[in-house]
């Protein structure tokens, strides 16, 4: 009888411990997943699907990161091997564990011609078609890992100090980043050389961010979703024939805006005093 009671107590204690550990594990995992969801500014490899689809498709095999670090061109000027661009997220990285990402200020994407990280992906999380050109060749210039954004207030070029570090570092010079000349009204005799990022060309490689000379980069790459706006389908570019087709059969000369003034003849108000 005594043994039966002891066994019953042990069983109850073990059950309660198991329930407690399960609940604790659930709370910890819930907290971790919430943290990951609250950190959306992650830069993925070339060809990555949209973040939500990427996380579903990625099997966390690490083949992309392995191909990145083992590529033949992954060498420093002295011939020594350098760290790969892609990292695999681990605990404390504030990213989904086991998924590839990169941080431009540490190691940017060096725009490999053969894009070794993409073809090795077995799950389609890295879409090879998205980085393939019309000829059927892999083309790193088709990649859209993110978009570089210039913070004008901290960019010294906007202060009038000559700097073209980001422009020189850009592998698509004069295409992804160009320099815009503007007169310096403050001095009256100097010119600004202002970096301008072109979103239709920028690949988000981060080489500009790595090259920036300020203490905290004044140009930085963000996922495209967070670095671009959206005008909305109800805005139509009247000068663009293809975009104008979205307006249907209506033509610009058939669209009229009616106001009280439009009911008057121009001669009735052009020679009168300004109305307030």
Helices and strands as residue ranges (DSSP letters): H 2-37, H 51-57, H 63-69, E 87-88, E 100-101, H 116-119, G 128-131, G 140-142, E 147-150, G 156-159, H 165-169, E 177-184, E 190-197, H 207-211, E 219-222, H 224-227, H 241-244, G 245-247, G 252-254, G 261-263, H 266-269
